[in-house]
Amino acid sequence: MSCECHQIGGRFIAEDPDCPAHGLAAQRERASFESTRDRLVERLERAMECGDDLYDTASDALEFIRSL
C-alpha cells in the first residue's frame, strides 16, 4: 500500500499515524534528529568562540553525521 498522507481523496486528512515516512514514529525520529543537530550546532558555535572542547564537539558531530 502506498502512502496516502496529505492526498486529496485519501484516507487521511493529514498523515497516517502508522506511515513510516510521516507517522508518529517518523515524527518522533525527526524531532530527535533536529534536537541533536541543534545541540551540536550550539556546541560547535561555542567551541569556535572560545576554543574549548573543540575536539570532543567535532568528534560528536562526525559521529552524528555518520549515523545519517
Sequence and secondary structure as in RCSB ss.txt:
>XXXX:A:sequence
MSCECHQIGGRFIAEDPDCPAHGLAAQRERASFESTRDRLVERLERAMECGDDLYDTASDALEFIRSL
>XXXX:A:secstr
    TT TTSS SS  TT TTTSHHHHHHHHHHHHHHHHHHHHHHHHHHH TTHHHHHHHHHHHHHT 
